[in-house]
Amino acid sequence: MTDITELTARLLAHRWLPRADSQVRRALVDEAFRAELESRLAGVGLELLDNPFAAHIAVGLRIDVHEAVFGGRDYQASTMGLTRDEIALLVVLWALIILPKRERQLGRRSLDDDGQNDMFGQDKPIEHGEAVSGAISEASLLADFGSQLGGRTKVRNFALGKLARLGFIERRQGYVHEGPLLDVLLDYRVLADRIIHGTLADVLAAAGREVPHPDDDDDDAGDAPDADDAAADPTDSAEA
């Protein structure tokens, strides 16, 4: 079995794979290998989802097959079957986890690094995973937002579990961590501005949560880093 066949099969079976995987790393740096991978996925109506700031890559449906797969059920196609409250919770979690993470990644800082006295910080490769991605206390999340998102019991017993099963988050010992799809399926370019300058900023502020305000000069937050960065530590699923 060739590497390209094996990688394609693994992506179809698992929906996402870590950037640190050897075959994934090859797909990220070998242009011909990646082109063949994308061609094979396109042949079955899928596309490769790759965000260089995310710790995983994934596969998702190409937009031209949505009608054939979902039969015009736009709501299901665009929300993976999530309710309004569950979508709101997902966006809140994205804001609390991904926005601070992206700020650290752009500043080449880890969770325990304030970025001071590092003359060569911008020369570091972009970090992925728990080195830059913080966790949210479930108790704190429920206290701050439970009443606004359908009630604490519903959020704890149903919504968080559903988001975990879909791969957006991971729940460990009372904390919510970034899942493999949280930074892959949600579009940073669209959400960041709407959150920072929109209504959710007021909601988060009222709950005592700080929303990062990336500098205007850091408008490359949604762009891919250069090839050296992507290769140094390459550490939307198929829609339901």
C-alpha positions in Angstrom: 0.0 0.0 0.0 1.4 3.4 -1.0 1.7 6.3 1.5 -1.0 8.3 -0.4 -3.5 5.4 -0.3 -2.8 4.8 3.4 -3.1 8.5 4.3 -6.3 8.9 2.3 -7.9 5.9 4.0 -6.9 7.1 7.4 -8.4 10.5 6.8 -11.6 8.9 5.6 -11.8 6.6 8.6 -10.8 9.0 11.4 -12.0 12.4 9.9 -8.9 14.2 11.3 -5.2 13.5 11.9 -2.6 15.4 13.9 -0.1 17.6 12.0 2.7 15.7 13.8 1.8 12.5 12.0 4.6 11.6 9.5 2.3 11.2 6.5 0.5 14.4 7.3 3.8 16.2 7.6 4.7 15.0 4.1 1.4 16.2 2.7 2.1 19.6 4.2 5.6 20.0 2.7 5.5 17.9 -0.5 3.5 19.7 -3.1 3.1 16.8 -5.5 2.0 14.5 -2.6 -0.5 17.0 -1.4 -1.9 17.6 -4.9 -2.5 13.8 -5.3 -4.1 13.6 -1.9 -6.5 16.5 -2.7 -7.3 14.9 -6.1 -8.2 11.6 -4.5 -10.4 13.3 -1.9 -12.1 15.5 -4.6 -12.9 12.3 -6.4 -15.3 11.3 -3.6 -16.7 14.8 -3.0 -14.3 15.7 -0.1 -11.7 18.4 0.4 -8.7 18.7 2.7 -9.2 21.2 5.6 -5.9 22.6 6.8 -5.4 25.6 9.1 -1.6 26.0 9.9 -2.5 27.3 13.4 -4.5 24.1 14.2 -2.9 21.0 15.6 -4.9 18.8 13.2 -6.0 18.5 9.6 -9.4 17.1 8.6 -11.6 16.3 5.7 -15.0 17.9 4.8 -17.6 17.9 2.1 -17.0 20.0 -1.0 -19.7 22.7 -1.3 -20.7 21.3 -4.7 -21.9 18.1 -3.2 -23.9 19.6 -0.3 -27.2 19.4 -2.2 -26.7 15.8 -3.2 -25.7 14.8 0.4 -28.2 16.8 2.4 -31.0 17.2 -0.1 -31.5 20.9 0.5 -31.5 20.6 4.3 -29.4 23.7 4.7 -29.7 23.9 8.5 -28.3 20.4 9.0 -25.6 20.9 6.4 -24.3 24.1 8.0 -24.7 23.3 11.7 -23.9 19.5 11.9 -27.3 19.1 13.7 -26.4 21.5 16.6 -29.3 23.5 18.2 -29.1 27.3 18.5 -28.0 27.0 22.2 -25.3 24.5 21.3 -24.0 26.7 18.5 -23.9 29.6 20.9 -21.9 27.5 23.4 -19.5 26.4 20.6 -18.9 30.0 19.6 -18.3 31.0 23.3 -15.8 28.2 23.7 -14.1 29.2 20.4 -13.8 32.7 21.7 -12.4 31.7 25.1 -10.0 29.1 23.7 -9.0 30.0 20.2 -8.7 33.8 20.3 -6.2 33.7 23.2 -4.4 30.8 21.6 -4.0 32.7 18.3 -2.7 35.7 20.1 0.0 33.5 21.8 0.8 31.8 18.4 1.3 35.1 16.6 3.4 36.4 19.5 5.3 33.1 19.6 4.5 32.7 23.3 3.5 29.6 25.3 0.9 29.5 28.1 3.6 30.2 30.7 5.5 32.8 28.7 4.7 36.5 28.8 6.9 37.1 25.8 9.2 39.6 27.6 12.9 39.6 27.2 12.8 37.3 24.1 14.6 39.2 21.3 14.2 36.2 18.9 10.6 35.3 19.7 9.3 36.0 16.2 11.9 33.5 14.8 10.3 30.6 16.7 8.1 28.1 14.9 4.4 28.3 15.6 3.4 26.2 18.6 0.4 23.9 18.6 -1.5 21.9 21.2 -1.6 22.5 24.9 1.6 24.5 24.9 -0.5 27.4 23.6 -4.1 26.2 24.0 -5.6 26.8 27.4 -8.4 25.0 29.2 -11.7 26.3 30.5 -13.1 25.2 33.9 -16.5 23.6 33.4 -17.7 25.0 36.7 -16.7 28.5 35.7 -18.2 28.1 32.2 -21.6 27.0 33.7 -21.6 29.8 36.2 -20.9 32.5 33.6 -23.0 31.2 30.7 -25.2 28.3 31.8 -28.4 30.4 32.3 -28.0 32.0 28.9 -27.5 28.8 27.0 -30.5 26.7 28.1 -29.6 26.0 31.7 -26.6 24.6 33.5 -27.9 21.0 33.6 -28.6 21.0 29.8 -25.2 22.5 29.1 -23.3 20.1 31.4 -25.2 16.9 30.6 -26.0 17.3 26.9 -24.4 20.2 25.0 -20.8 19.7 26.2 -21.0 16.0 25.5 -22.4 16.6 22.0 -19.6 19.1 21.2 -17.1 16.5 22.5 -18.5 13.7 20.4 -18.3 15.9 17.3 -14.6 16.6 18.0 -14.8 20.3 18.8 -13.8 19.9 22.4 -12.3 17.4 24.9 -13.5 17.2 28.5 -10.9 16.1 31.1 -11.2 16.3 34.9 -13.7 19.1 35.0 -12.0 21.2 32.2 -12.8 21.9 28.6 -9.9 21.6 26.2 -9.6 22.4 22.5 -10.7 19.4 20.4 -9.2 18.5 17.0 -11.8 20.4 15.0 -12.3 23.6 17.0 -9.7 25.5 15.1 -10.2 23.8 11.8 -13.9 24.0 11.1 -14.6 27.5 12.5 -13.3 30.3 10.3 -11.0 32.7 12.2 -11.3 35.4 9.6 -15.1 35.6 10.0 -15.5 34.9 13.7 -12.7 36.9 15.2 -13.9 40.3 14.0 -17.5 39.6 14.8 -16.6 38.5 18.3 -14.1 41.2 19.1 -16.3 44.0 17.7 -19.7 42.4 18.0 -22.3 41.5 20.6 -20.4 38.6 22.0 -17.7 40.9 23.2 -20.2 42.5 25.5 -21.5 39.1 26.7 -18.0 37.9 27.5 -17.1 41.2 29.2 -20.3 41.0 31.4 -19.2 37.5 32.5 -15.7 38.9 33.4 -14.0 37.2 30.4 -11.3 39.2 28.6 -11.5 39.1 24.8 -8.0 39.5 23.2 -7.6 42.4 20.8 -5.0 41.5 18.2 -3.0 44.4 16.9 -4.2 45.8 13.5 -0.8 44.9 12.1 -1.4 41.3 13.0 -4.0 40.8 10.2 -2.1 37.7 9.1 -3.8 35.8 11.9 -5.8 33.9 9.5 -3.0 33.4 7.0 -0.6 30.5 6.7 2.8 31.1 8.1 5.8 30.8 5.8 7.0 27.4 4.6 9.7 27.2 7.3 7.2 27.8 10.1 4.7 25.3 8.7 7.4 22.6 8.3 9.2 23.2 11.6 6.4 21.9 13.8 3.5 20.8 11.7 1.9 19.3 14.9 -13.8 20.4 8.7 -14.3 16.9 9.5 -16.7 15.2 7.2 -19.9 17.0 8.0 -22.6 15.0 9.8 
